[in-house]
Amino acid sequence: MEGFGLKKMLEELRPLFERYASHDNVITENNVHKLENPHIRAILEASVQKLLLEGSHLYPKQHITEFLNAVKAGKKGIILSEHYSNLDLPVFLYLMEQTGEDGKELAHRTIAMAGMKLTEEDPLIAGLTEGYERIVIYPSRTLAGITDPQQLEEEMKRSRSINIASMRTLEEVRKEGKAVLVYPAGTRYRPGKPETKRGVREIDSYIRTSDVMMLVSINGNCLRISEDSSNMLNDIVCQDKVVIEVSPVIDCAEFRERAKQRCSDGDDKKQAVVDLVMEELEIMHNRNEKTPQE
């Protein structure tokens, strides 16, 4: 299958999105928690299945079981994943479901933290996003692009109200036995732009308020960022073999302590924690790039 634009794929799905989508696309502090839309999820899983080439898989499944058991035992779990495309979540959850009953259960206990852009920028992208349960946040990097002082003040107020509601919701869903998935880089990786693979320091707060975590590396990508990366609808859909590795269960407190022990006086300890996350993910990614697991 030759690559084609994401817009083409989503336009073909538009009638189904319009039939099933909620169209609740303006984020306020009152609607940050978006529940899974099972109709759209089924549509997207069918699309993902067609894109994944033979040999695509997630491993090792025993780490899925160990993490699930920790969450079911009352531990606050966080999943930290590499991020290459807006299909990362559908592909990750689909392949996790293929590992067995524990994978299916964890896939439906996983709730992603998602930036507002995925919901507000375009109805087609919003439709793509709606298949999965998520908590919407106002990313700090969005404020960095606002130059008008009055607009900045207004958006800062909006960001505070949205993010306070998001953090409150996060604690509520964790009490219900959900695991939270976060992309520590806060954006998709763009080839040739190493800064897009640097973790954002706010991730330390997620780790600090969690008990256990699992790291996720991704090799292969069914949705490539186009040269015009400013518009997500220009991304290129293609078939690929995707191999995902999940780490053993990691104790969050021990991990943070290990990261801080590498710091010198004056170092940003929060940044050091997320830097170690990104280093561990890079090790996993490179290992699978050199020696693909079957």
C-alpha positions in Angstrom: 0.0 0.0 0.0 1.4 3.3 -1.0 1.2 6.2 1.5 -1.7 8.6 1.3 -2.7 11.7 3.3 -4.4 11.3 6.6 -7.1 13.7 5.4 -8.1 11.2 2.7 -8.4 8.4 5.3 -10.5 10.6 7.7 -12.7 12.0 4.9 -13.7 8.4 4.1 -14.6 7.9 7.8 -16.4 11.3 8.0 -19.9 9.8 7.6 -19.2 7.4 10.5 -17.6 10.2 12.6 -20.6 12.5 12.0 -23.0 9.7 13.0 -21.3 8.7 16.2 -19.2 11.6 17.4 -20.2 13.9 20.2 -19.1 17.1 18.5 -18.2 18.5 22.0 -15.1 20.1 20.7 -14.5 23.2 22.8 -12.6 22.4 26.0 -13.6 24.0 29.3 -13.0 23.0 32.9 -16.3 21.2 32.7 -15.6 18.7 30.0 -11.9 17.7 30.3 -12.8 14.0 30.8 -13.7 12.4 27.5 -15.1 8.9 27.6 -14.3 6.2 25.0 -16.7 6.2 22.1 -16.9 2.4 21.4 -18.3 2.9 17.8 -15.4 5.1 16.8 -12.9 2.9 18.6 -14.0 -0.1 16.6 -13.7 1.9 13.3 -10.2 2.9 14.2 -9.1 -0.5 15.3 -10.2 -1.9 11.9 -8.2 0.8 10.2 -5.1 0.0 12.3 -5.4 -3.7 11.6 -5.1 -3.0 7.9 -2.1 -0.8 8.3 0.0 -3.1 10.5 2.2 -5.5 8.6 2.9 -9.1 9.5 5.2 -9.3 12.5 3.8 -6.3 14.3 3.6 -7.1 18.0 4.0 -5.9 21.6 6.3 -7.7 24.0 6.9 -9.0 26.6 3.4 -9.8 27.7 4.4 -10.7 31.2 5.3 -7.1 31.8 1.7 -6.2 30.9 0.4 -8.7 33.4 2.8 -7.4 36.2 1.7 -3.8 35.6 -2.0 -4.7 35.4 -1.7 -6.6 38.7 0.0 -3.6 40.4 -2.8 -1.3 39.2 -5.5 -3.7 40.3 -3.8 -3.9 43.7 -4.3 -0.2 44.2 -1.0 1.2 42.9 -1.2 4.4 40.9 0.2 3.5 37.5 1.7 5.7 34.8 2.7 4.6 31.3 5.4 6.8 29.6 5.7 6.3 25.9 7.7 7.4 22.9 5.6 9.5 20.5 5.9 9.5 16.8 2.3 10.0 15.5 -1.3 10.4 16.3 -1.8 6.7 15.6 0.6 5.8 18.5 -2.3 5.3 21.0 -4.6 3.3 18.7 -1.7 1.1 17.6 -0.4 0.6 21.2 -3.8 -0.4 22.6 -4.6 -2.6 19.6 -1.3 -4.5 19.9 -1.7 -4.7 23.7 -5.1 -6.3 23.2 -3.5 -9.0 21.0 -1.3 -10.2 23.9 -4.2 -11.9 25.7 -6.8 -11.3 28.3 -4.6 -9.2 30.6 -3.6 -7.0 27.6 -7.3 -6.5 26.8 -8.1 -5.5 30.3 -5.2 -3.1 30.6 -6.0 -1.6 27.2 -9.5 -0.6 28.5 -8.1 0.6 31.9 -5.7 3.0 30.1 -6.6 6.7 29.9 -4.4 9.0 27.9 -3.5 12.6 28.7 -4.1 14.6 25.5 -3.5 18.2 24.5 -6.4 20.4 23.5 -5.2 20.7 19.9 -6.4 17.1 19.2 -9.9 18.1 20.1 -10.2 21.7 19.0 -8.2 22.1 15.9 -10.2 20.1 13.3 -13.4 18.0 13.4 -11.7 15.1 11.6 -8.8 15.0 14.0 -11.3 15.3 16.9 -13.2 12.3 15.5 -9.9 10.3 15.3 -9.3 11.2 19.0 -12.7 10.4 20.3 -12.4 6.6 20.1 -10.3 6.6 23.3 -10.9 7.7 26.8 -8.7 10.7 27.6 -8.2 13.7 29.9 -7.6 16.9 28.1 -4.9 19.3 29.3 -3.7 22.8 28.2 -0.1 22.3 27.3 2.4 24.9 28.6 4.1 25.1 25.3 0.9 26.5 23.8 1.2 29.6 25.9 4.8 30.1 24.7 3.5 30.9 21.2 1.2 33.8 22.3 2.7 37.2 21.9 -0.3 39.5 22.5 -0.3 40.4 26.3 -4.1 40.6 26.7 -4.6 37.3 24.9 -1.8 35.7 26.9 -3.5 36.8 30.2 -6.8 35.4 29.1 -5.3 32.1 27.9 -3.3 31.8 31.1 -6.5 32.0 33.1 -8.1 29.4 30.8 -5.1 27.1 31.1 -5.2 27.2 34.9 -8.9 26.4 35.1 -8.6 23.5 32.6 -5.5 22.0 34.1 -6.8 22.2 37.7 -9.9 20.3 36.5 -7.7 17.8 34.6 -5.5 17.0 37.6 -8.7 16.6 39.8 -10.1 14.2 37.2 -6.8 12.3 37.0 -7.0 11.5 40.7 -10.6 10.4 40.4 -10.0 8.0 37.6 -7.0 6.5 39.3 -9.2 5.7 42.3 -11.3 3.8 39.8 -8.3 1.6 38.8 -7.3 3.4 35.6 -3.7 3.7 34.4 -2.7 7.0 32.9 -0.7 7.2 29.6 1.5 10.2 29.1 3.9 11.2 26.3 6.9 12.7 28.2 8.1 14.7 25.2 4.7 16.4 25.0 4.8 16.4 21.2 5.4 14.1 18.3 9.1 13.5 17.3 10.0 15.3 14.1 13.0 13.8 12.3 15.9 16.3 12.2 14.5 18.2 15.2 16.1 16.6 18.3 14.4 19.1 20.6 11.1 17.4 19.9 12.4 14.3 21.7 13.4 16.2 24.8 11.1 15.5 27.8 9.2 18.3 29.4 9.9 18.9 33.1 6.2 18.8 34.1 6.3 15.0 33.6 8.1 14.8 37.0 4.9 15.7 38.7 3.1 12.8 37.1 5.9 10.4 38.2 6.0 11.9 41.7 2.3 11.3 42.2 2.5 7.7 40.9 3.6 4.5 42.5 4.7 2.4 39.5 5.5 3.1 35.9 6.0 1.3 32.6 8.1 2.6 29.7 7.0 2.0 26.1 9.3 2.2 23.0 7.9 2.2 19.5 9.7 1.0 16.4 7.8 1.5 13.1 5.2 4.1 12.3 2.0 4.0 10.2 1.5 7.7 10.2 4.5 9.8 9.1 4.7 13.5 9.7 4.7 15.5 6.4 7.0 18.3 5.4 4.1 20.6 6.3 4.1 19.5 9.9 1.9 22.4 11.0 -1.2 20.6 9.7 -1.8 17.2 11.1 -4.2 16.3 8.2 -1.2 16.3 5.9 0.4 13.4 7.7 1.1 10.4 5.5 -0.7 7.1 6.3 1.3 4.0 5.3 1.6 0.3 6.2 4.5 -0.7 8.4 5.7 -3.3 10.8 5.4 -1.9 14.4 7.3 -3.5 17.3 6.5 -2.1 20.8 8.5 -3.1 23.9 7.2 -2.5 27.4 9.5 -2.3 30.3 9.3 -4.2 33.6 7.3 -2.4 36.4 9.4 0.4 37.7 9.1 1.9 41.2 8.5 5.6 40.7 10.1 6.8 44.0 13.2 4.7 43.4 13.5 5.9 39.8 13.2 9.6 40.9 15.9 9.0 43.5 18.2 7.4 40.9 17.8 10.4 38.6 18.5 12.9 41.3 21.6 11.1 42.4 23.1 12.0 39.0 22.5 15.7 39.6 25.2 18.2 40.5 24.5 21.3 42.7 22.2 23.7 40.8 20.9 21.1 38.3 17.1 21.1 37.6 16.1 17.9 39.4 12.7 17.8 37.8 14.3 17.9 34.3 16.8 15.3 35.4 14.0 12.9 36.1 12.4 13.2 32.7 15.8 13.2 31.0 16.4 9.8 32.5 13.0 8.6 31.2 14.0 9.7 27.7 17.4 8.0 28.0 15.8 4.7 29.0 13.3 5.0 26.1 16.1 5.6 23.7 18.0 2.5 24.9 14.9 0.4 24.3 14.2 2.0 20.9 17.8 1.5 19.7 17.9 -2.1 20.9 14.8 -3.0 18.9 16.1 -1.0 15.9 19.3 -3.1 15.8 17.9 -6.5 16.8 14.1 -6.6 16.1 12.3 -9.0 18.4 10.1 -11.6 16.8 
